[in-house]
Amino acid sequence: MLSPPLGAIAWDWCEDAQPAKQLSSVGPQYPEVAKQNRQQGLVFVYAVVSVDGTLTNLVVIKSAGREFDSATLAVLPLWRYQPATFGAKAIPTEEVIGVNYVLGY
C-alpha cells in the first residue's frame, strides 16, 4: 500500500470536476541580455491554482536559462484563474504552464 509523503495534503477529487480557467495574464519582460544575444526560449513551470484563483508553489520544471526563468517567475503571481470546481466547491489543482519567449524579427 502506498503512503503519501510526510506533509502531503489530500485534495478533494471527482470524475466530473471542472478544470481551472485562465482569466488574465501579464506578459513577462523579455530579458535585455537575451534580446542583445538574440536568444529565445521556452520555460515550463509547475503551479498550483489555489481556490482564490492565484498561482502558488511555482517551480521551474524546464528551464530556458536564468534570465528567462526569473522573468517568468516574476509575472506568474500576477496571473488570475477561475479555480477548478468539485460540485459547487472551488478546489486547488495542479497546472504546468509554458511561457514562450520569441524575438520579433
N, C-alpha and C positions, 0 to 999 in steps of 0.2 A: 504494500500500500504506500502510495506517495504522500509525503507530508509537505506542506508549504514551508518555505524557509522562514527562519525567525524574522519577525517584523512584517511579514506579508499581510496584506489587507484583503479580505474577501469582499468581492463586489457582487451585487445582485446581477443576475443574468437570466435571460429568457430567449426563446427562439424567435419571438416576434418583436424584439427591441428595435426601436427606430434609431438609426445612426445619427451621430452629430453632424451638423451642417455649418459650414463656414459662413459667417455673416459679414465680416470685414477683415481686411488685411492691410498692412502697411508694407510697402516695398523697402527692401534694405538699401542702404547706401553702398554703391559699388566701391570697393576699396581702392583708394587712389593709387597705391603701389601696384595693384593688379591691373588697373587701367593703363598705367605707364608701361607695364611689361606685357600688355595685350593678353592677359591671362583670362580664362573663362573657367567655370567650374559648376559643379552640382553638389549641394550639401543635403544630406538626409538627416533628419532629427526625429528621435523618438519623443513623444509628448503624451501627456495625459490631458484630455479635455475634461476639466472639472465641472461640477454641477452648476457653477456660476458662469460657465462658458469661457473661462480663461484657460490658457495653456500652462501646465506646470510640469515638473520633473523633466525638464528639457535635457536631452543627451544627444550629442552628435554621434550618429552611428556610421556615417560615411562622410569623411572629411574631403574638402576641396582645398585645404590649406588654412592656416591660422587666420588670415585676414578674412576669407570668406566665411569661415565658421563663426568668427566673432561678430561680423556684420549680421549674420543670420540670427544668432542668439540674442542680439540687441533688439531686434524687431519682433520676434515671435511673442513676447509677453504683451504686445500691443494688439495682437490678433484676437478676434472675438468669434465665438461659436454659439450656436443654439445647441445645448447639450443633448446627448443621446437620452432617450427615454425608455423606461420599462413601465408599461402601462402609462399612468399619468405622472410617474415619478422620474425626475431627472437623475441620471446615473453617470458616474465617470466612465470614460472609455479611453482606450489607447489608440494613438494615431502615429503614422510615420508620415512626416511632412518633407517634401522635396522643395528646395529653393534653387532655381537655376540662374546662374549669372552668365549672361551672354552680352558681348560687346556689340553695339550697333555700328556697322561699318559704313 
